[in-house]
Amino acid sequence: MILLDFIGFIMSTLCSLLYVVYDMLLLGGIFILFPFESYDSKINLHKICLNKCNNCCTDICYNISWKSCEIITVAHYYYKTTILPKFHSITDNYFRDRNEVILIKNGEEIKRECRLRIVIVHKI
């Protein structure tokens, strides 16, 4: 737990540092491109550019994360509904329900149960 907190602190510090570098590069670029403008207009232009860039980056990150969640959901659904049943049908349910209890009476299989509660009700 302490390691995860430390890694989170390092990542937060690194991201904050990178954002300050990005902010200073943007401000420096504006001061280089518009040398004869007033200080107030340069700061105003910096705020406008910073807001537009931040909104664009935020939109892109949200779109990427949303699409990633969609892909994960579709893959999980496909795995549960298609791949897993096909695998069990190919292997003849060899790997399914390893904790299964088989009720046998007089050498014949009566029932297969996975839940212990149902087995206790049958009073083996």
C-alpha beads as a LAMMPS data file, in Angstrom:
LAMMPS data file: protein, C-alpha beads

124 atoms
123 bonds

1 atom types
1 bond types

-500.0 500.0 xlo xhi
-500.0 500.0 ylo yhi
-500.0 500.0 zlo zhi

Masses

1 110.0

Atoms # bond

1 1 1 0.000 0.000 0.000
2 1 1 2.829 2.358 0.825
3 1 1 4.474 1.545 -2.502
4 1 1 1.300 2.447 -4.396
5 1 1 1.029 5.734 -2.493
6 1 1 4.634 6.516 -3.316
7 1 1 4.139 5.692 -7.001
8 1 1 1.010 7.879 -7.057
9 1 1 2.947 10.743 -5.455
10 1 1 5.768 10.400 -7.994
11 1 1 3.308 10.313 -10.921
12 1 1 1.411 13.331 -9.580
13 1 1 4.619 15.311 -9.141
14 1 1 5.857 14.334 -12.594
15 1 1 2.562 15.297 -14.240
16 1 1 2.509 18.637 -12.399
17 1 1 6.062 19.338 -13.502
18 1 1 5.256 18.472 -17.113
19 1 1 2.209 20.742 -17.026
20 1 1 4.322 23.653 -15.744
21 1 1 6.846 23.034 -18.549
22 1 1 3.998 22.985 -21.099
23 1 1 2.591 26.212 -19.643
24 1 1 5.974 27.952 -19.748
25 1 1 6.647 26.777 -23.323
26 1 1 3.294 28.159 -24.406
27 1 1 3.912 31.462 -22.654
28 1 1 7.452 31.697 -24.057
29 1 1 6.188 30.943 -27.554
30 1 1 3.623 33.724 -27.301
31 1 1 6.233 36.187 -26.059
32 1 1 8.559 35.212 -28.961
33 1 1 5.847 35.338 -31.662
34 1 1 4.355 38.662 -30.549
35 1 1 7.288 40.796 -29.368
36 1 1 5.606 44.146 -29.939
37 1 1 2.289 43.432 -28.239
38 1 1 1.537 44.710 -24.763
39 1 1 2.066 42.503 -21.725
40 1 1 -1.666 42.350 -20.950
41 1 1 -2.573 41.207 -24.477
42 1 1 0.135 38.514 -24.322
43 1 1 -1.200 37.203 -20.998
44 1 1 -4.766 37.307 -22.344
45 1 1 -3.678 35.396 -25.473
46 1 1 -1.857 32.895 -23.240
47 1 1 -5.024 32.262 -21.189
48 1 1 -7.112 31.775 -24.341
49 1 1 -4.574 29.382 -25.894
50 1 1 -4.184 27.493 -22.638
51 1 1 -7.949 27.023 -22.252
52 1 1 -8.364 25.858 -25.864
53 1 1 -5.442 23.422 -25.627
54 1 1 -6.648 22.065 -22.293
55 1 1 -10.188 21.572 -23.629
56 1 1 -8.865 19.813 -26.731
57 1 1 -6.605 17.508 -24.686
58 1 1 -9.401 16.769 -22.218
59 1 1 -11.818 15.892 -25.022
60 1 1 -9.261 13.605 -26.658
61 1 1 -8.457 11.858 -23.345
62 1 1 -12.159 11.364 -22.556
63 1 1 -12.807 9.943 -26.021
64 1 1 -9.867 7.553 -25.759
65 1 1 -10.853 6.375 -22.283
66 1 1 -14.514 5.966 -23.282
67 1 1 -13.591 3.937 -26.359
68 1 1 -11.235 1.820 -24.238
69 1 1 -14.079 1.070 -21.813
70 1 1 -16.335 0.135 -24.738
71 1 1 -13.714 -2.213 -26.177
72 1 1 -13.144 -3.871 -22.795
73 1 1 -16.889 -4.325 -22.291
74 1 1 -17.412 -5.820 -25.749
75 1 1 -14.420 -8.133 -25.317
76 1 1 -15.674 -9.309 -21.900
77 1 1 -19.199 -9.892 -23.250
78 1 1 -17.842 -11.773 -26.285
79 1 1 -15.642 -13.901 -24.030
80 1 1 -18.535 -14.801 -21.724
81 1 1 -21.093 -15.477 -24.471
82 1 1 -19.012 -16.980 -27.275
83 1 1 -15.481 -18.045 -26.427
84 1 1 -16.072 -19.671 -23.024
85 1 1 -19.109 -21.778 -24.071
86 1 1 -17.314 -22.879 -27.251
87 1 1 -14.234 -23.841 -25.230
88 1 1 -16.350 -25.909 -22.835
89 1 1 -18.135 -27.611 -25.711
90 1 1 -14.803 -28.501 -27.355
91 1 1 -13.310 -29.873 -24.109
92 1 1 -16.562 -31.619 -23.151
93 1 1 -16.843 -29.531 -19.951
94 1 1 -13.599 -30.976 -18.572
95 1 1 -12.489 -27.618 -17.112
96 1 1 -15.908 -26.443 -15.918
97 1 1 -16.901 -26.474 -12.261
98 1 1 -13.922 -28.161 -10.673
99 1 1 -15.667 -28.044 -7.273
100 1 1 -18.592 -30.046 -8.527
101 1 1 -20.131 -32.729 -6.336
102 1 1 -21.470 -35.835 -8.059
103 1 1 -24.264 -37.740 -6.291
104 1 1 -24.029 -41.474 -7.030
105 1 1 -26.532 -44.088 -5.898
106 1 1 -26.041 -47.785 -6.613
107 1 1 -23.246 -46.989 -9.090
108 1 1 -25.350 -44.555 -11.138
109 1 1 -24.898 -40.815 -11.299
110 1 1 -27.992 -39.140 -9.861
111 1 1 -27.100 -35.483 -9.880
112 1 1 -24.214 -33.005 -10.258
113 1 1 -24.206 -30.014 -7.926
114 1 1 -21.836 -27.066 -7.634
115 1 1 -23.307 -25.514 -4.517
116 1 1 -22.669 -27.114 -1.177
117 1 1 -26.008 -25.938 0.249
118 1 1 -27.965 -28.129 -2.196
119 1 1 -25.744 -31.118 -1.371
120 1 1 -26.417 -30.642 2.357
121 1 1 -30.180 -30.551 1.692
122 1 1 -29.938 -33.977 0.011
123 1 1 -28.290 -35.264 3.235
124 1 1 -25.586 -37.395 1.779

Bonds

1 1 1 2
2 1 2 3
3 1 3 4
4 1 4 5
5 1 5 6
6 1 6 7
7 1 7 8
8 1 8 9
9 1 9 10
10 1 10 11
11 1 11 12
12 1 12 13
13 1 13 14
14 1 14 15
15 1 15 16
16 1 16 17
17 1 17 18
18 1 18 19
19 1 19 20
20 1 20 21
21 1 21 22
22 1 22 23
23 1 23 24
24 1 24 25
25 1 25 26
26 1 26 27
27 1 27 28
28 1 28 29
29 1 29 30
30 1 30 31
31 1 31 32
32 1 32 33
33 1 33 34
34 1 34 35
35 1 35 36
36 1 36 37
37 1 37 38
38 1 38 39
39 1 39 40
40 1 40 41
41 1 41 42
42 1 42 43
43 1 43 44
44 1 44 45
45 1 45 46
46 1 46 47
47 1 47 48
48 1 48 49
49 1 49 50
50 1 50 51
51 1 51 52
52 1 52 53
53 1 53 54
54 1 54 55
55 1 55 56
56 1 56 57
57 1 57 58
58 1 58 59
59 1 59 60
60 1 60 61
61 1 61 62
62 1 62 63
63 1 63 64
64 1 64 65
65 1 65 66
66 1 66 67
67 1 67 68
68 1 68 69
69 1 69 70
70 1 70 71
71 1 71 72
72 1 72 73
73 1 73 74
74 1 74 75
75 1 75 76
76 1 76 77
77 1 77 78
78 1 78 79
79 1 79 80
80 1 80 81
81 1 81 82
82 1 82 83
83 1 83 84
84 1 84 85
85 1 85 86
86 1 86 87
87 1 87 88
88 1 88 89
89 1 89 90
90 1 90 91
91 1 91 92
92 1 92 93
93 1 93 94
94 1 94 95
95 1 95 96
96 1 96 97
97 1 97 98
98 1 98 99
99 1 99 100
100 1 100 101
101 1 101 102
102 1 102 103
103 1 103 104
104 1 104 105
105 1 105 106
106 1 106 107
107 1 107 108
108 1 108 109
109 1 109 110
110 1 110 111
111 1 111 112
112 1 112 113
113 1 113 114
114 1 114 115
115 1 115 116
116 1 116 117
117 1 117 118
118 1 118 119
119 1 119 120
120 1 120 121
121 1 121 122
122 1 122 123
123 1 123 124
